[in-house]
Structures are given as structure tokens and as C-alpha cells.
Amino acid sequence: MNTCTHLLRGGLLLATLTLTQASLAADGQPPLDAGLTPIGAERAGNADGSIPAWEGGLDKRDFTAAANGTPTDPFANEQPLFTITAANLAQYRDRVSPGMAAMLERYPETFYLPVYPSHRTVAVSEETAAAAARNLAEAHLVNDGNGLAGFEGAVAFPEPKNGLEVIWNHITRPREGSFRLTTDSVAPERNGDFSVVTTEQRFTQRDEIKDYQPGDDPEVLFYYSHRITAPARKAGEVVLVHETVDQVSEPRRSWVYSAGQRRVRRAPDMAYDAAGPATAGLRTADSRDMFNGAPDRYDWTLVGKRELYIPYNSYRLASPEWSYKELAKAGHINPEATRYELHRVWVVEATLKPGKRHIYSKRRYFVDEDTWAIVEADHYDSRGELWRVGESHGYFHPGVQAQLTAMEVFYDLQSGRYIASGMTNEQSEPYDFDYQATASDYSPGALRSAGLR
């Protein structure tokens, strides 16, 4: 796609979204700041042009697929501008997260960050733009920030004023409304040996349920389930979650079906710092999707915005041309398959409240301005030492106009192990974006039959 075509497409999309915002303003709802994208990112690039202006992102005409449906890399011919290593870290430290700096120092011979030209590929649908404009006028925090009111659709706070609002934007960021996805995860031993765990996941936002009626269970934000299908010794374990809008006043509803016990049971402890299912103890329940669940155990501070080299446009990392053996190495994933770009991020710091319990005393999150997704996360132990580092390697899928994850990684700096999840490279048909669910599909009664399949 040549530059003129890209600018034309971007200009048409911007014009459409500007008209959408103008019509909403005419209805009495305030428009977003004119200098922002429809969901709150800065439209302009940075001073030296290393971060470009937002021009509308990729559209469906930009989509070509690999054999398993994964988008092909639109930037496959690009070469790194430079590579950040332990040897030259001092030169780039102000644009590298503490977690990534720690990884470079821990693995100086094998870990590095290949930095490529920055591309703002994320597009915004008219529906998401309209929802963000409504939320600007109506959405607000309730119950000390633990819940939302007046929220619809996506992006609760397109112009956030505090750290909790940024975190709620991550939780309510635009996603494909209903989908089924088959992914793999690995947790290599220190010598690099690993086995693959395969999970079938389902996700449906409340208003995407086929038989949903306005007013049905307004406490639910979305429904989620996952079923382990391999290896055989773990197959049949099923988890079901009804994610609530306020998990303090109405705790997350979760159930587990155990193939060994052949019974469904409530799982109220599937939250906070409980070990996540099938994670080898390397990730807490509230670290899935980088952060999820109730925020009530922490004080949240909005540090501000900064320019950072973050994993971005990770099409190569999702490609079926890469095997898990090639990607999963001792200590860390293969950096050759990664891509880092300079982007603006919101920085939010969470500090454990006095009298509250969690294995992480402090957490620092770096949130991409264009997607509202947490892309880097640093976790500190009770001594205040950096312990675990999380990364979300995402890419924009033009075909479904949604940001997806090629791989989510959590590194344990102390043990030298890590878990990489969300991988689809060796799945022949990982995506089902035509999936339509009914309320009964996410009922506790459906768990046992799912586990026996």
C-alpha cells in the first residue's frame, strides 16, 4: 500500500469519526478533545517524528492471511533501526522499562530488543468511537473506584484523570465482541525443556449474548471460559468466569470442573494472587491479560505519559512459520522473532494498601495509548525488589478490526523461568470470530459436558 493511499484511507476514516463525534456533541454529549483520536490517544506524532501521527490505522482491505488465518506481516521487509543490548543499555535506558532493563542485564549474551520503525496501525470503528463519546459524558467510577456506572461498549474513560481510570480503560478496551480461540502455552525449565498446554477459550461481552435482553444481569461485564484439551493428563479441566463490573460489591463468579473429580465447584479464590490455572505458579490469577479483576488492594497513581520502546505490531511472533521450539528458549523467548517500536504509554503505579495482602508489594504498568492495552508490567516482591516482568506482544488484526495478542510472557527474574501463553503458531485454525453464544453456553451446568467432550 503506497503512502498516498494510506493517507487517503486514514483521512476518510478521520472525517467519518469527526462527523460521528460532531453529531454526538449536537445531542448534548461533549466531544473528545480535537487533538485526540476517538478513544483518547494523541493524534499528533512526537517532536522528532520517530512516533508518527495517527492516520486512521489499518482497514479490512489491508488484510491478507497466513495459512492458519493469522494476518501476514505488513512490515515484513523492514529491518531493525538498531538493537538494544546490555552493552548499550545506558544509551537507551530512559526509553526502556525497568523490567526490560533487568532482562537485558540478567541475560546479557542472549536477550536483546530489536527496534523497528513505529507504525500506528490501530483503527477505531464507528461503534467504538460512539461508545467512547457516550462514556466521556456518562461513565464514572463507583465504590471507591472498584466499579463502573454509566458505561457502555468500550473505553470507559477516553480522557482519564487518574490511574484507576487508565486501568479501567485496559479492562474495557475495544475487543472482538464474541470469539472462540485455541491457544498454546509453554513454561520452559531453566534448561529450555518444555511441554505444550493447549486451551480452548471463549469470550463474549454481555450484550453479544444472542438471547441477551436489556437489563439481564447488569452486573456482568463479560463471560469467559477455557477448557484444557492437551496434554492428556490435564485435558478436561474447565474454568468458567462471569466477570462483574464491581468485584468488591459483587465478586467475580467463577466455577471449575475437574476431570479427575468429575464435579463442578465454585472457585471464589480464583482472583488476586492465587496461582493461575496451568501456569506452573509463574503467574497470578489477576495477572492474566496483564491485569484483571478487583483493584481494591492497591492505591493507584497516575505517574504520567512517556515514550517507551514496547512490543508492537508483533505479526512475525504470531506467524505459523515459527515453531514453538524456535520461539521458546532457555530463560526467555527468542528475541529474533520480536519487534519493538517507540510509542507513547501511560504509566500507572499500584502500591499495596496497608493491611492488604498480595505477593506483589508494588506493580508498575505501561499502557499503550492507541489500544489501552497494558504492554509492559513490572512486579515487585515484599522487599521492594523487582521480581516478575510481564510483556504483551500484540498486533492489530485488520480483518476483524481488533487488537490481538501474539504472546503474553511473564518472566521470573529470581527463578530464571517464564511462561509464554496465547500462542497460535502451531494451531491450524486458532480463530473463530463467527462464534455466537447463548446464556446457557456460559452456565455452570454447561461445564461438565464441556469437560467430557
C-alpha positions as a printed NumPy array, in Angstrom:
array([[  0.   ,   0.   ,   0.   ],
       [  1.577,   3.315,  -1.031],
       [  1.75 ,   6.36 ,   1.217],
       [ -0.858,   8.368,  -0.719],
       [ -3.389,   5.516,  -0.478],
       [ -2.736,   5.152,   3.239],
       [ -3.224,   8.883,   3.814],
       [ -6.435,   8.853,   1.786],
       [ -7.86 ,   5.931,   3.762],
       [ -6.776,   7.495,   7.035],
       [ -8.277,  10.857,   6.012],
       [-11.613,   9.264,   5.126],
       [-11.745,   7.423,   8.454],
       [-10.826,  10.562,  10.384],
       [-13.528,  12.502,   8.578],
       [-16.112,   9.826,   9.383],
       [-15.156,   9.723,  13.037],
       [-15.086,  13.524,  13.269],
       [-18.642,  13.638,  11.913],
       [-19.647,  10.953,  14.417],
       [-18.254,  12.983,  17.286],
       [-19.884,  16.164,  15.954],
       [-23.302,  14.504,  15.843],
       [-22.872,  13.236,  19.37 ],
       [-21.933,  16.709,  20.509],
       [-25.111,  18.022,  18.867],
       [-27.053,  15.582,  21.029],
       [-25.68 ,  17.241,  24.126],
       [-22.695,  14.98 ,  24.752],
       [-19.303,  16.706,  24.811],
       [-16.89 ,  15.703,  22.034],
       [-13.399,  14.461,  22.753],
       [-10.55 ,  16.905,  22.655],
       [ -9.876,  17.627,  18.969],
       [ -6.231,  16.667,  19.412],
       [ -7.151,  13.129,  20.416],
       [ -8.161,  10.03 ,  18.498],
       [-11.742,   8.811,  19.039],
       [-10.605,   6.735,  22.029],
       [ -8.216,   9.223,  23.59 ],
       [ -4.718,   8.843,  22.121],
       [ -2.78 ,  11.852,  20.897],
       [ -3.315,  12.245,  17.161],
       [ -0.032,  14.049,  16.578],
       [  3.34 ,  12.396,  16.359],
       [  6.227,  13.346,  18.61 ],
       [  8.658,  16.218,  18.083],
       [ 11.27 ,  14.375,  16.042],
       [  8.836,  12.235,  14.047],
       [ 10.006,   8.923,  15.493],
       [  6.395,   8.408,  16.614],
       [  4.165,   9.183,  13.618],
       [  0.79 ,  10.897,  13.672],
       [ -2.279,   8.671,  13.824],
       [ -3.795,   8.447,  10.338],
       [ -6.646,   6.023,  10.927],
       [ -4.807,   2.717,  11.216],
       [ -5.259,  -0.357,   9.01 ],
       [ -8.592,  -1.235,   7.449],
       [-10.013,  -4.536,   6.212],
       [ -8.543,  -4.027,   2.741],
       [ -5.105,  -4.26 ,   4.346],
       [ -5.729,  -7.848,   5.478],
       [ -4.018, -10.877,   3.995],
       [ -3.872, -14.142,   5.882],
       [ -1.317, -16.84 ,   6.517],
       [ -2.326, -20.487,   6.198],
       [ -3.879, -20.604,   9.696],
       [ -5.706, -17.279,   9.387],
       [ -3.102, -15.196,  11.191],
       [ -2.525, -11.833,   9.487],
       [  0.64 , -11.694,   7.433],
       [  3.211,  -9.13 ,   8.459],
       [  2.628,  -5.851,   6.576],
       [  6.137,  -4.753,   7.566],
       [  7.976,  -7.965,   6.74 ],
       [ 10.545,  -6.17 ,   4.583],
       [ 11.644,  -3.759,   7.298],
       [ 14.948,  -4.138,   9.089],
       [ 15.68 ,  -3.026,  12.672],
       [ 16.785,   0.57 ,  13.072],
       [ 19.067,  -0.581,  15.895],
       [ 19.25 ,  -3.197,  18.641],
       [ 19.287,  -2.531,  22.375],
       [ 21.591,  -4.856,  24.304],
       [ 23.1  ,  -4.983,  27.765],
       [ 26.218,  -3.358,  26.301],
       [ 24.451,  -0.213,  25.016],
       [ 21.591,  -0.079,  27.529],
       [ 22.86 ,   3.152,  29.095],
       [ 22.27 ,   4.94 ,  25.802],
       [ 18.579,   3.971,  25.715],
       [ 17.681,   3.437,  29.374],
       [ 15.287,   6.412,  29.555],
       [ 13.116,   4.728,  26.899],
       [ 13.289,   1.175,  28.281],
       [ 11.093,  -0.079,  31.123],
       [ 12.847,  -1.189,  34.339],
       [ 11.662,  -4.719,  33.648],
       [ 13.208,  -4.874,  30.2  ],
       [ 16.419,  -3.305,  31.527],
       [ 16.535,  -6.057,  34.162],
       [ 16.055,  -8.73 ,  31.497],
       [ 18.905,  -7.292,  29.416],
       [ 21.177,  -7.319,  32.459],
       [ 20.173, -10.831,  33.523],
       [ 20.718, -12.343,  30.066],
       [ 23.413, -10.101,  28.54 ],
       [ 24.568, -12.655,  25.977],
       [ 21.211, -13.778,  24.57 ],
       [ 18.48 , -11.2  ,  25.236],
       [ 18.05 ,  -8.036,  23.172],
       [ 15.404,  -5.632,  21.873],
       [ 15.296,  -5.184,  18.071],
       [ 13.816,  -1.716,  17.452],
       [ 11.907,  -1.066,  14.215],
       [ 10.168,   1.974,  12.688],
       [  6.976,   2.89 ,  14.54 ],
       [  3.577,   2.346,  12.891],
       [  0.23 ,   3.316,  14.412],
       [ -1.842,   0.511,  12.941],
       [ -4.817,   0.543,  15.326],
       [ -8.109,   1.556,  13.701],
       [-11.26 ,   2.628,  15.566],
       [-14.718,   1.529,  14.469],
       [-17.636,   3.953,  14.398],
       [-19.33 ,   1.891,  17.12 ],
       [-16.314,   2.163,  19.412],
       [-15.973,   5.895,  18.699],
       [-19.63 ,   6.432,  19.56 ],
       [-19.317,   4.372,  22.752],
       [-16.241,   6.311,  23.876],
       [-18.052,   9.611,  23.286],
       [-21.028,   8.417,  25.362],
       [-18.715,   7.22 ,  28.107],
       [-16.929,  10.567,  28.185],
       [-20.196,  12.148,  29.262],
       [-21.688,   9.389,  31.387],
       [-19.197,   6.82 ,  32.714],
       [-17.882,   7.281,  36.248],
       [-16.225,   5.265,  38.993],
       [-18.257,   3.986,  41.926],
       [-17.468,   2.219,  45.208],
       [-14.041,   3.868,  45.66 ],
       [-13.102,   3.108,  42.073],
       [-13.832,  -0.613,  42.258],
       [-16.751,  -0.438,  39.85 ],
       [-18.23 ,   1.43 ,  36.9  ],
       [-21.556,   3.148,  36.313],
       [-22.899,   4.743,  33.138],
       [-20.575,   2.635,  30.98 ],
       [-21.416,   1.104,  27.602],
       [-19.394,  -0.611,  24.894],
       [-15.696,   0.152,  25.19 ],
       [-13.209,   2.634,  26.677],
       [-14.78 ,   3.872,  29.877],
       [-12.566,   6.96 ,  30.204],
       [-11.18 ,   8.275,  26.892],
       [ -9.794,  11.289,  28.785],
       [ -8.6  ,   9.659,  32.043],
       [ -7.842,  11.788,  35.073],
       [ -6.278,   9.216,  37.396],
       [ -4.566,   5.843,  37.479],
       [ -7.703,   3.812,  38.155],
       [ -9.409,   5.263,  35.104],
       [ -6.451,   4.199,  32.951],
       [ -6.639,   0.67 ,  34.374],
       [-10.384,   0.565,  33.72 ],
       [ -9.633,   1.556,  30.123],
       [ -7.418,  -1.516,  29.863],
       [-10.235,  -3.678,  31.234],
       [-12.838,  -2.118,  28.908],
       [-10.619,  -1.66 ,  25.844],
       [-12.04 ,  -2.499,  22.402],
       [-12.087,  -6.235,  21.661],
       [-13.884,  -8.506,  19.272],
       [-17.284,  -8.869,  20.973],
       [-17.513, -12.67 ,  20.841],
       [-14.951, -15.22 ,  19.756],
       [-13.548, -18.698,  20.263],
       [ -9.792, -19.122,  20.276],
       [ -7.459, -22.102,  20.619],
       [ -4.045, -21.226,  22.025],
       [ -0.959, -22.895,  23.437],
       [  1.282, -22.097,  26.381],
       [  4.72 , -23.253,  27.494],
       [  6.646, -22.839,  30.744],
       [ 10.213, -23.917,  29.917],
       [ 12.5  , -25.321,  32.566],
       [ 15.775, -23.487,  33.118],
       [ 17.43 , -25.749,  30.551],
       [ 14.788, -24.854,  27.946],
       [ 12.785, -28.113,  28.026],
       [  9.021, -27.6  ,  27.833],
       [  5.702, -29.271,  27.156],
       [  2.757, -27.606,  25.422],
       [ -0.593, -26.969,  27.101],
       [ -3.478, -26.356,  24.694],
       [ -6.549, -24.405,  25.757],
       [ -9.812, -23.615,  24.006],
       [-11.058, -20.211,  25.142],
       [-14.381, -18.453,  24.693],
       [-15.108, -14.794,  25.315],
       [-18.392, -12.917,  24.937],
       [-19.317,  -9.44 ,  26.036],
       [-22.649,  -9.261,  27.835],
       [-24.598,  -7.549,  25.047],
       [-23.208, -10.008,  22.449],
       [-25.112, -12.939,  24.004],
       [-27.689, -13.991,  21.387],
       [-30.588, -14.205,  23.855],
       [-29.497, -11.194,  25.92 ],
       [-32.263,  -8.777,  26.843],
       [-31.617,  -5.251,  28.13 ],
       [-31.497,  -5.427,  31.881],
       [-30.389,  -9.072,  32.015],
       [-27.763,  -9.451,  34.741],
       [-26.42 ,  -5.871,  34.538],
       [-23.619,  -6.786,  36.965],
       [-21.807,  -8.834,  34.301],
       [-19.205,  -7.153,  32.103],
       [-18.287, -10.214,  30.029],
       [-18.283, -14.03 ,  30.069],
       [-15.19 , -16.178,  29.684],
       [-14.389, -19.88 ,  29.741],
       [-11.418, -22.046,  28.951],
       [-11.025, -25.792,  28.54 ],
       [ -7.685, -27.573,  28.554],
       [ -7.517, -30.045,  25.676],
       [ -3.874, -31.183,  25.907],
       [ -1.771, -32.799,  27.268],
       [ -3.914, -35.799,  28.144],
       [ -3.115, -35.672,  31.855],
       [ -4.652, -32.175,  32.107],
       [ -7.369, -32.443,  29.464],
       [-10.915, -31.826,  30.616],
       [-10.301, -29.102,  33.181],
       [-12.769, -26.297,  32.528],
       [-12.961, -22.817,  34.051],
       [-15.954, -20.508,  33.761],
       [-15.979, -16.831,  34.721],
       [-18.725, -14.236,  34.842],
       [-16.681, -11.035,  35.114],
       [-18.596,  -8.444,  37.107],
       [-18.497,  -4.671,  36.817],
       [-17.727,  -4.256,  40.521],
       [-15.869,  -7.222,  42.004],
       [-15.92 ,  -5.85 ,  45.527],
       [-19.679,  -5.371,  45.885],
       [-20.416,  -8.315,  43.557],
       [-17.373, -10.654,  43.476],
       [-16.357, -12.416,  40.297],
       [-18.453, -15.532,  39.741],
       [-16.217, -18.432,  38.838],
       [-16.535, -22.184,  38.632],
       [-14.165, -25.073,  37.903],
       [-14.846, -28.517,  36.512],
       [-12.182, -31.068,  37.396],
       [-11.969, -34.08 ,  35.093],
       [-10.431, -36.136,  37.889],
       [-13.205, -35.373,  40.401],
       [-15.926, -35.131,  37.758],
       [-17.762, -32.371,  39.532],
       [-18.398, -28.664,  39.204],
       [-17.487, -26.438,  42.14 ],
       [-17.446, -22.746,  42.843],
       [-13.988, -21.183,  42.774],
       [-14.251, -17.934,  44.738],
       [-10.488, -17.853,  45.299],
       [ -9.708, -17.574,  41.574],
       [ -8.604, -13.974,  41.982],
       [ -5.851, -11.703,  43.284],
       [ -2.605, -13.614,  43.92 ],
       [ -3.933, -17.152,  43.601],
       [ -1.82 , -19.106,  41.132],
       [ -3.398, -19.054,  37.694],
       [ -4.555, -22.429,  36.288],
       [ -1.904, -24.217,  34.198],
       [  0.735, -21.515,  34.814],
       [  3.359, -23.537,  36.741],
       [  2.932, -20.989,  39.537],
       [  4.579, -18.301,  37.409],
       [  1.571, -16.015,  37.039],
       [ -1.107, -14.869,  39.47 ],
       [ -4.805, -15.027,  38.671],
       [ -5.023, -11.238,  38.457],
       [ -2.069, -11.074,  36.043],
       [ -3.861, -12.831,  33.199],
       [ -4.356, -10.329,  30.385],
       [ -1.644,  -8.357,  32.237],
       [ -4.203,  -7.233,  34.841],
       [ -7.772,  -8.23 ,  35.589],
       [-10.161,  -8.277,  38.496],
       [-10.763,  -6.091,  41.523],
       [ -8.328,  -3.197,  42.068],
       [ -9.209,  -2.719,  45.751],
       [ -5.98 ,  -3.994,  47.339],
       [ -3.828,  -1.253,  45.821],
       [ -3.524,   2.512,  45.75 ],
       [ -3.278,   3.573,  42.11 ],
       [ -1.162,   6.525,  40.99 ],
       [ -1.09 ,   8.024,  37.516],
       [  2.607,   8.75 ,  37.004],
       [  2.058,  10.331,  33.571],
       [  2.96 ,   9.563,  29.958],
       [  6.303,   8.764,  28.427],
       [  7.841,   7.475,  25.217],
       [  8.94 ,   3.864,  25.506],
       [ 10.229,   1.039,  23.324],
       [  7.478,  -1.552,  23.64 ],
       [  6.496,  -4.779,  21.836],
       [  4.316,  -3.71 ,  18.913],
       [  2.995,  -4.963,  15.568],
       [  4.139,  -8.451,  16.565],
       [  2.945, -10.166,  13.381],
       [  6.149, -12.165,  12.968],
       [  5.836, -13.558,  16.503],
       [  2.366, -14.906,  15.599],
       [  3.412, -16.37 ,  12.253],
       [  2.945, -20.125,  11.623],
       [  6.405, -20.02 ,  10.039],
       [  7.838, -20.047,  13.584],
       [  7.614, -23.24 ,  15.654],
       [  7.41 , -23.283,  19.427],
       [ 10.811, -24.97 ,  19.534],
       [ 12.229, -21.97 ,  17.708],
       [ 10.391, -19.442,  19.888],
       [ 10.777, -20.886,  23.394],
       [ 14.397, -20.718,  24.557],
       [ 16.04 , -21.131,  27.947],
       [ 15.407, -18.055,  30.086],
       [ 13.366, -16.082,  27.566],
       [ 11.632, -16.203,  24.199],
       [ 13.688, -15.898,  21.032],
       [ 14.255, -12.135,  20.553],
       [ 14.806, -12.628,  16.826],
       [ 11.036, -13.054,  16.401],
       [ 10.133,  -9.945,  18.414],
       [  9.583,  -6.371,  17.316],
       [  9.84 ,  -3.22 ,  19.453],
       [  8.713,   0.243,  18.445],
       [  8.692,   3.66 ,  20.08 ],
       [  5.214,   4.599,  21.302],
       [  3.633,   6.743,  23.992],
       [  2.409,   4.93 ,  27.07 ],
       [  0.517,   5.859,  30.185],
       [  2.429,   4.871,  33.335],
       [  0.382,   3.697,  36.325],
       [  1.821,   2.548,  39.645],
       [ -0.059,   0.333,  42.098],
       [  1.125,   0.235,  45.725],
       [ -0.237,  -2.347,  48.154],
       [ -2.517,  -0.748,  50.734],
       [ -1.617,  -1.061,  54.437],
       [ -3.217,  -4.179,  55.882],
       [ -3.916,  -5.745,  52.473],
       [ -2.285,  -8.965,  51.298],
       [ -0.73 ,  -9.759,  47.936],
       [  2.564, -11.323,  46.862],
       [  3.336,  -8.144,  44.872],
       [  4.016,  -5.096,  47.022],
       [  4.113,  -2.805,  44.007],
       [  3.214,  -3.049,  40.348],
       [  4.015,  -0.654,  37.54 ],
       [  2.022,  -0.776,  34.308],
       [  2.799,   0.718,  30.909],
       [ -0.385,   1.185,  28.863],
       [ -0.301,   1.784,  25.099],
       [ -2.184,   4.973,  24.237],
       [ -3.635,   3.672,  20.941],
       [ -5.124,   0.416,  22.289],
       [ -5.421,   0.999,  26.072],
       [ -3.747,  -2.401,  26.46 ],
       [ -1.116,  -2.956,  29.136],
       [  2.01 ,  -3.862,  27.169],
       [  4.646,  -3.967,  29.932],
       [  4.209,  -4.759,  33.633],
       [  6.798,  -4.78 ,  36.422],
       [  6.021,  -6.646,  39.663],
       [  7.917,  -6.156,  42.937],
       [  8.197,  -8.552,  45.878],
       [  7.664,  -7.789,  49.575],
       [ 11.227,  -6.435,  49.86 ],
       [ 10.61 ,  -3.962,  47.056],
       [ 12.823,  -5.924,  44.628],
       [ 11.787,  -6.343,  41.001],
       [ 10.58 ,  -9.93 ,  40.746],
       [  8.494, -10.632,  37.66 ],
       [  8.232,  -8.88 ,  34.329],
       [  5.207,  -9.162,  32.041],
       [  5.004,  -8.373,  28.333],
       [  2.103,  -8.459,  25.907],
       [  3.189,  -8.782,  22.273],
       [  0.166,  -7.599,  20.317],
       [ -0.839,  -6.872,  16.745],
       [ -3.839,  -5.3  ,  15.036],
       [ -5.975,  -7.726,  13.005],
       [ -7.364,  -5.723,  10.064],
       [ -9.836,  -8.452,   9.128],
       [-11.791,  -8.188,  12.377],
       [-10.641,  -4.675,  13.311],
       [ -9.391,  -5.76 ,  16.727],
       [ -6.115,  -5.858,  18.632],
       [ -4.979,  -9.431,  19.338],
       [ -2.144, -10.953,  21.332],
       [  0.578, -12.978,  19.666],
       [  2.093, -13.919,  23.007],
       [  1.851, -12.895,  26.641],
       [  5.027, -13.578,  28.622],
       [  5.816, -13.473,  32.333],
       [  9.479, -13.69 ,  33.297],
       [ 10.56 , -14.623,  36.819],
       [ 13.883, -12.875,  37.376],
       [ 14.608, -14.885,  40.516],
       [ 13.948, -18.431,  39.282],
       [ 15.07 , -17.886,  35.701],
       [ 11.842, -19.396,  34.373],
       [  8.955, -17.912,  32.403],
       [  5.56 , -18.724,  30.967],
       [  4.531, -17.802,  27.435],
       [  0.825, -18.07 ,  26.642],
       [ -1.668, -17.127,  23.944],
       [  0.412, -18.678,  21.144],
       [ -1.296, -19.846,  17.948],
       [  1.697, -20.591,  15.69 ],
       [  1.143, -24.358,  15.585],
       [ -2.663, -24.244,  15.582],
       [ -4.211, -24.893,  12.15 ],
       [ -7.443, -22.972,  12.869],
       [ -6.926, -20.901,  16.009],
       [ -9.629, -18.263,  15.473],
       [-13.412, -18.396,  15.294],
       [-14.692, -14.836,  15.116],
       [-18.134, -16.014,  13.985],
       [-18.777, -17.65 ,  17.35 ],
       [-22.168, -16.744,  18.773],
       [-23.047, -17.705,  22.32 ],
       [-26.224, -18.033,  24.348],
       [-26.525, -17.53 ,  28.078],
       [-26.698, -21.304,  28.579],
       [-23.242, -21.693,  26.999],
       [-21.805, -19.847,  29.992],
       [-23.936, -21.539,  32.638],
       [-22.354, -23.711,  35.371],
       [-24.396, -26.614,  34.049],
       [-22.507, -26.482,  30.754],
       [-19.138, -27.072,  32.415],
       [-19.402, -30.798,  32.978],
       [-20.426, -31.569,  29.386],
       [-17.576, -29.367,  28.129],
       [-15.1  , -31.31 ,  30.245],
       [-16.317, -34.653,  28.949],
       [-16.016, -33.773,  25.25 ]])
